[in-house]
């Protein structure tokens, strides 16, 4: 790659901000906005909003499950689902120590005294070893029964770089927990990215899990919402948990209308994001002073390290922002770039040019950085 060609020249206009902090920065499409305006509405608290019901039926069918419930956010969806699964004295939730639920959302569970988290080592590919699960089941065994209610997996795995869990692994884990009377839950915020990356129907990917949530407001570009799917009785308990958490909505069809368009129109185009993420990762990996594990670039996420000693994560991010590129700090000394509907191939090339310029010029002294959410 010719790095000199990527640098600024005198007559170049200042670029617009390229937003790669997260795919939560997507904007609703014109079709979504039109659907919102014409959506028939009712009171979803009474299950009388026809647009919400249409979305929930569509989501359940897409996932091959019995029922679904629209939620205001993925964080509430995860918490309400855990509340619905933890019944009586079966209240232990197993999850990975690098899972989003454990790292970013555990505060919600602290408010629910009936839920006990137990975090296990997360491997680089997003998996939890079966051997670690076996030891954990023995630890929580009380007489002839277990206190474990649930095992949570994450697919794709965010903090592992957006990697997709192997299909055979999910099946093996499901067989393991089900044989011990425990449910398997999936935080599938970007599950459609996993389906596109593995060229597998999403219903097949989630076939062995008992329940899951997925986000409408990330790569699918809807403005608001996540959906919980699973067995009908479980979803009924989720609705009660949603109400306890303050998540009951009224004329929620204005949210659901965009979600319907997201499921019908925005899934296949995720492949474009994956292609652009690969282009970004390959370009960055060729630059001196940066490390990228290309094997982890499987979906729309690129995670890299700046090993040039002139930079900290903060100073690199702040310097890139000054020149029109928004990146985010991503724990463990890493930086993340997430490609989405608002990012095209031309912007990817511009992002590479800015990255090259920052590495060429060094950190900007007066730059400042403010930490952001890492959803």
DAMOMO-V62845 format. One record per residue. RES is the residue in three letters. SS is DSSP state (@ for helix, = for strand, . for the rest). OMEGA is omega in whole degrees, 0 to 359 (999 if undefined). Layout:
res:RES ss:SS omega:OMEGA
res:RES ss:SS omega:OMEGA
This chain:
res:UNK ss:. omega:178
res:UNK ss:. omega:184
res:UNK ss:@ omega:179
res:UNK ss:@ omega:181
res:UNK ss:@ omega:181
res:UNK ss:@ omega:185
res:UNK ss:. omega:179
res:UNK ss:. omega:164
res:UNK ss:. omega:195
res:UNK ss:. omega:188
res:UNK ss:. omega:185
res:UNK ss:. omega:177
res:UNK ss:. omega:178
res:UNK ss:. omega:184
res:UNK ss:. omega:170
res:UNK ss:. omega:180
res:UNK ss:. omega:175
res:UNK ss:= omega:189
res:UNK ss:= omega:179
res:UNK ss:. omega:180
res:UNK ss:. omega:183
res:UNK ss:. omega:173
res:UNK ss:@ omega:171
res:UNK ss:@ omega:178
res:UNK ss:@ omega:177
res:UNK ss:. omega:177
res:UNK ss:. omega:180
res:UNK ss:. omega:180
res:UNK ss:. omega:176
res:UNK ss:@ omega:179
res:UNK ss:@ omega:177
res:UNK ss:@ omega:181
res:UNK ss:@ omega:178
res:UNK ss:@ omega:179
res:UNK ss:@ omega:179
res:UNK ss:@ omega:183
res:UNK ss:@ omega:186
res:UNK ss:@ omega:185
res:UNK ss:. omega:171
res:UNK ss:. omega:188
res:UNK ss:. omega:174
res:UNK ss:. omega:180
res:UNK ss:. omega:183
res:UNK ss:@ omega:175
res:UNK ss:@ omega:176
res:UNK ss:@ omega:181
res:UNK ss:. omega:185
res:UNK ss:. omega:175
res:UNK ss:. omega:186
res:UNK ss:@ omega:181
res:UNK ss:@ omega:175
res:UNK ss:@ omega:180
res:UNK ss:@ omega:178
res:UNK ss:@ omega:178
res:UNK ss:@ omega:183
res:UNK ss:@ omega:177
res:UNK ss:@ omega:178
res:UNK ss:@ omega:181
res:UNK ss:@ omega:179
res:UNK ss:@ omega:180
res:UNK ss:@ omega:180
res:UNK ss:@ omega:182
res:UNK ss:@ omega:180
res:UNK ss:. omega:181
res:UNK ss:. omega:186
res:UNK ss:. omega:190
res:UNK ss:= omega:181
res:UNK ss:= omega:179
res:UNK ss:= omega:177
res:UNK ss:= omega:180
res:UNK ss:= omega:179
res:UNK ss:. omega:183
res:UNK ss:. omega:177
res:UNK ss:@ omega:179
res:UNK ss:@ omega:177
res:UNK ss:@ omega:179
res:UNK ss:@ omega:179
res:UNK ss:@ omega:182
res:UNK ss:@ omega:179
res:UNK ss:@ omega:179
res:UNK ss:@ omega:178
res:UNK ss:@ omega:176
res:UNK ss:@ omega:181
res:UNK ss:@ omega:181
res:UNK ss:@ omega:183
res:UNK ss:. omega:185
res:UNK ss:= omega:179
res:UNK ss:. omega:185
res:UNK ss:. omega:173
res:UNK ss:= omega:191
res:UNK ss:. omega:181
res:UNK ss:= omega:178
res:UNK ss:= omega:176
res:UNK ss:= omega:179
res:UNK ss:= omega:180
res:UNK ss:= omega:182
res:UNK ss:. omega:175
res:UNK ss:. omega:179
res:UNK ss:. omega:177
res:UNK ss:@ omega:181
res:UNK ss:@ omega:183
res:UNK ss:@ omega:186
res:UNK ss:@ omega:190
res:UNK ss:@ omega:190
res:UNK ss:. omega:188
res:UNK ss:@ omega:179
res:UNK ss:@ omega:179
res:UNK ss:@ omega:180
res:UNK ss:@ omega:178
res:UNK ss:@ omega:179
res:UNK ss:. omega:180
res:UNK ss:. omega:186
res:UNK ss:. omega:179
res:UNK ss:. omega:182
res:UNK ss:. omega:177
res:UNK ss:= omega:178
res:UNK ss:= omega:170
res:UNK ss:= omega:186
res:UNK ss:= omega:180
res:UNK ss:= omega:180
res:UNK ss:. omega:175
res:UNK ss:. omega:178
res:UNK ss:. omega:184
res:UNK ss:. omega:180
res:UNK ss:. omega:177
res:UNK ss:. omega:183
res:UNK ss:. omega:171
res:UNK ss:. omega:184
res:UNK ss:. omega:177
res:UNK ss:@ omega:178
res:UNK ss:@ omega:177
res:UNK ss:@ omega:177
res:UNK ss:@ omega:180
res:UNK ss:@ omega:180
res:UNK ss:@ omega:180
res:UNK ss:@ omega:177
res:UNK ss:@ omega:179
res:UNK ss:@ omega:181
res:UNK ss:@ omega:185
res:UNK ss:. omega:180
res:UNK ss:= omega:180
res:UNK ss:= omega:185
res:UNK ss:. omega:182
res:UNK ss:. omega:183
res:UNK ss:= omega:180
res:UNK ss:= omega:176
res:UNK ss:. omega:183
res:UNK ss:= omega:179
res:UNK ss:= omega:196
res:UNK ss:= omega:167
res:UNK ss:= omega:178
res:UNK ss:= omega:170
res:UNK ss:= omega:179
res:UNK ss:= omega:184
res:UNK ss:. omega:355
res:UNK ss:. omega:183
res:UNK ss:= omega:188
res:UNK ss:. omega:186
res:UNK ss:. omega:173
res:UNK ss:. omega:173
res:UNK ss:. omega:181
res:UNK ss:. omega:181
res:UNK ss:= omega:183
res:UNK ss:. omega:178
res:UNK ss:. omega:177
res:UNK ss:. omega:182
res:UNK ss:@ omega:180
res:UNK ss:@ omega:179
res:UNK ss:@ omega:180
res:UNK ss:@ omega:179
res:UNK ss:@ omega:181
res:UNK ss:@ omega:179
res:UNK ss:@ omega:178
res:UNK ss:@ omega:178
res:UNK ss:@ omega:182
res:UNK ss:@ omega:185
res:UNK ss:@ omega:181
res:UNK ss:@ omega:179
res:UNK ss:. omega:179
res:UNK ss:. omega:175
res:UNK ss:. omega:183
res:UNK ss:. omega:181
res:UNK ss:= omega:177
res:UNK ss:= omega:181
res:UNK ss:= omega:182
res:UNK ss:= omega:167
res:UNK ss:= omega:185
res:UNK ss:. omega:183
res:UNK ss:. omega:180
res:UNK ss:. omega:186
res:UNK ss:@ omega:179
res:UNK ss:@ omega:172
res:UNK ss:@ omega:178
res:UNK ss:@ omega:180
res:UNK ss:@ omega:179
res:UNK ss:@ omega:182
res:UNK ss:@ omega:182
res:UNK ss:@ omega:181
res:UNK ss:. omega:182
res:UNK ss:. omega:177
res:UNK ss:. omega:186
res:UNK ss:@ omega:179
res:UNK ss:@ omega:178
res:UNK ss:@ omega:180
res:UNK ss:@ omega:184
res:UNK ss:. omega:184
res:UNK ss:. omega:187
res:UNK ss:. omega:178
res:UNK ss:. omega:182
res:UNK ss:. omega:182
res:UNK ss:= omega:179
res:UNK ss:= omega:168
res:UNK ss:= omega:172
res:UNK ss:= omega:184
res:UNK ss:= omega:172
res:UNK ss:. omega:193
res:UNK ss:. omega:175
res:UNK ss:. omega:184
res:UNK ss:. omega:180
res:UNK ss:. omega:166
res:UNK ss:. omega:173
res:UNK ss:. omega:184
res:UNK ss:. omega:186
res:UNK ss:. omega:163
res:UNK ss:. omega:170
res:UNK ss:= omega:182
res:UNK ss:= omega:172
res:UNK ss:= omega:177
res:UNK ss:= omega:179
res:UNK ss:= omega:178
res:UNK ss:. omega:185
res:UNK ss:@ omega:181
res:UNK ss:@ omega:178
res:UNK ss:@ omega:181
res:UNK ss:@ omega:175
res:UNK ss:@ omega:178
res:UNK ss:@ omega:177
res:UNK ss:@ omega:179
res:UNK ss:@ omega:178
res:UNK ss:@ omega:179
res:UNK ss:@ omega:178
res:UNK ss:@ omega:180
res:UNK ss:@ omega:179
res:UNK ss:@ omega:183
res:UNK ss:. omega:179
res:UNK ss:. omega:184
res:UNK ss:. omega:176
res:UNK ss:. omega:181
res:UNK ss:. omega:182
res:UNK ss:. omega:181
res:UNK ss:. omega:187
res:UNK ss:. omega:176
res:UNK ss:@ omega:178
res:UNK ss:@ omega:173
res:UNK ss:@ omega:184
res:UNK ss:@ omega:182
res:UNK ss:@ omega:177
res:UNK ss:@ omega:178
res:UNK ss:@ omega:178
res:UNK ss:@ omega:177
res:UNK ss:@ omega:180
res:UNK ss:@ omega:181
res:UNK ss:@ omega:184
res:UNK ss:@ omega:190
res:UNK ss:@ omega:193
res:UNK ss:. omega:184
res:UNK ss:. omega:185
res:UNK ss:. omega:182
res:UNK ss:. omega:177
res:UNK ss:@ omega:179
res:UNK ss:@ omega:177
res:UNK ss:@ omega:178
res:UNK ss:@ omega:181
res:UNK ss:@ omega:179
res:UNK ss:@ omega:180
res:UNK ss:@ omega:177
res:UNK ss:@ omega:177
res:UNK ss:@ omega:178
res:UNK ss:@ omega:180
res:UNK ss:@ omega:182
res:UNK ss:@ omega:180
res:UNK ss:@ omega:178
res:UNK ss:@ omega:180
res:UNK ss:@ omega:183
res:UNK ss:@ omega:180
res:UNK ss:. omega:183
res:UNK ss:. omega:177
res:UNK ss:. omega:178
res:UNK ss:. omega:181
res:UNK ss:= omega:177
res:UNK ss:= omega:177
res:UNK ss:= omega:172
res:UNK ss:. omega:186
res:UNK ss:@ omega:180
res:UNK ss:@ omega:180
res:UNK ss:@ omega:182
res:UNK ss:. omega:186
res:UNK ss:. omega:181
res:UNK ss:. omega:184
res:UNK ss:. omega:186
res:UNK ss:= omega:175
res:UNK ss:= omega:178
res:UNK ss:= omega:182
res:UNK ss:= omega:176
res:UNK ss:= omega:171
res:UNK ss:= omega:183
res:UNK ss:. omega:172
res:UNK ss:. omega:188
res:UNK ss:. omega:178
res:UNK ss:. omega:188
res:UNK ss:. omega:157
res:UNK ss:. omega:175
res:UNK ss:@ omega:184
res:UNK ss:@ omega:183
res:UNK ss:@ omega:178
res:UNK ss:@ omega:181
res:UNK ss:@ omega:181
res:UNK ss:@ omega:180
res:UNK ss:@ omega:178
res:UNK ss:@ omega:180
res:UNK ss:@ omega:180
res:UNK ss:@ omega:182
res:UNK ss:. omega:172
res:UNK ss:. omega:181
res:UNK ss:= omega:179
res:UNK ss:= omega:176
res:UNK ss:. omega:179
res:UNK ss:= omega:172
res:UNK ss:= omega:190
res:UNK ss:. omega:177
res:UNK ss:. omega:175
res:UNK ss:. omega:178
res:UNK ss:. omega:184
res:UNK ss:. omega:176
res:UNK ss:= omega:183
res:UNK ss:= omega:171
res:UNK ss:= omega:182
res:UNK ss:= omega:181
res:UNK ss:. omega:185
res:UNK ss:. omega:186
res:UNK ss:. omega:180
res:UNK ss:. omega:182
res:UNK ss:. omega:177
res:UNK ss:. omega:184
res:UNK ss:@ omega:179
res:UNK ss:@ omega:178
res:UNK ss:@ omega:176
res:UNK ss:@ omega:178
res:UNK ss:@ omega:178
res:UNK ss:@ omega:178
res:UNK ss:@ omega:177
res:UNK ss:@ omega:180
res:UNK ss:@ omega:179
res:UNK ss:@ omega:179
res:UNK ss:@ omega:178
res:UNK ss:@ omega:180
res:UNK ss:@ omega:179
res:UNK ss:@ omega:179
res:UNK ss:@ omega:179
res:UNK ss:@ omega:189
res:UNK ss:@ omega:183
res:UNK ss:. omega:184
res:UNK ss:. omega:177
res:UNK ss:. omega:189
res:UNK ss:. omega:186
res:UNK ss:. omega:182
res:UNK ss:. omega:176
res:UNK ss:. omega:183
res:UNK ss:. omega:178
res:UNK ss:. omega:182
res:UNK ss:. omega:182
res:UNK ss:. omega:173
res:UNK ss:. omega:183
res:UNK ss:. omega:180
res:UNK ss:. omega:999
